Amino acid sequence: MNGKKGKLIGYCLLVGLIALLIAIMSGCSSKSSKTLTTTAITTSTTTTLIPASTPAPSTTTTRTTTSTPLLTSSVSTPFPYQGSGTGNWSGQIIYNNQTYAIGGTMVVAIDANGVFTGSISSDKTGGTVPTTITAQVDPKGNLTGTVSFTVSGITFETTWQGIITASGNSLSMNGTWKSQYGTGSFSGTGTSSK
């Protein structure tokens, strides 16, 4: 009898154990499906598209430059033809069908601005001829201007053109003059005072 009871208890325990296992497995199965559902929800992703036309942030670059002022010099170069000298002039005037041979000496000066001034005298007519010299020498030595002089009581306006050259402390001048009544030439030498 004891053997039958023991078998019966063993059988009941086995059935209970099997039932327990089924219950546990059933619970695991239900948990597993819940986990799968949760996993499916968790793994869903949301994608936000950013338009390609979105501008990139702008970058501003500022460059600072400094400028150096030009240096200016107040030192002026002396006029290369400044000085004084003497010379000779000659030519002829034809007036009222009469020819006058004229000529003589001259004393001239050139200032720091190239202003050419002086007086002329005539050996042919004797004495000093009333003279107004209005002339200018440019930085290249070109001389242009007018000279008025009187011959036999008649005043003649003449145009003078020439060239002044400088060599060391020496000056020289050469040129021609003309008017509607005649022509002539002049030349001379001098000393630079620059």
Secondary structure as GFF3:
##gff-version 3
##sequence-region A 1 194
A	DSSP	alpha_helix	2	42	.	.	.	ID=ss1
A	DSSP	beta_strand	83	95	.	.	.	ID=ss2
A	DSSP	beta_strand	98	110	.	.	.	ID=ss3
A	DSSP	beta_strand	115	122	.	.	.	ID=ss4
A	DSSP	beta_strand	132	137	.	.	.	ID=ss5
A	DSSP	beta_strand	142	151	.	.	.	ID=ss6
A	DSSP	beta_strand	154	167	.	.	.	ID=ss7
A	DSSP	beta_strand	170	179	.	.	.	ID=ss8
A	DSSP	beta_strand	182	192	.	.	.	ID=ss9
###
